[in-house]
Amino acid sequence: MTFKEQVAELLENALQEKPEVFLIDLSISDSYKISVTLDGDNGVALQDCIDISRAIEPNLDREEHDFALEVASVGVGSPLKFVRQYINNIGRTLIVKTDKETIEAKLIHADEDFIMLSWSAREPKKLGKGKETVQKKLEIPYSEIKQAVVTVNFN
């Protein structure tokens, strides 16, 4: 079993103990720096990171590989990668990039196939002069999303 396979197996076993926490990324550099990035249905607590670290570190042999281990939660502004993350962020504002456009809008629905965004836009009136505010909705399949990031609003 390779070092990476050993780490991945230990990580998988640790995550089975915490079903509300899930893996976003696992990387191991040539110098054996292990980086684990997690997200959770209710966020990731410091204790979650500690527990995952404690499930991995003592089970690896430092005599064989001098490694460094970093376990962290996904950061604010990190792109969403999994359907589970979109579902957890329903009600929040996203910036979604597709091949055609970039949209900043509220995520109002997410399922296994697509997301639905909603936003207000100012458009010319259908009759008369001036503009009116209209509510827009757009359904976007995951296959068309190049990047989606939750925006942080300090209002």
Buried (B, 14 or more C-beta within 10 A) or exposed (E): EEBEEBBBEBBEEBBEEBEEBBBBEBEBEEEBEBBBBBBBEEEBEEEBBEBBBEBBBEEBEEEEBEBEBEBBBBEEEBBBBEBBBBBBBEEEBBBBBBEEEEBEBBBEBBEEEBBBBEBEEEEEEEEEEEEEEEEEEBEBEBEBBEEBBBEEEEE
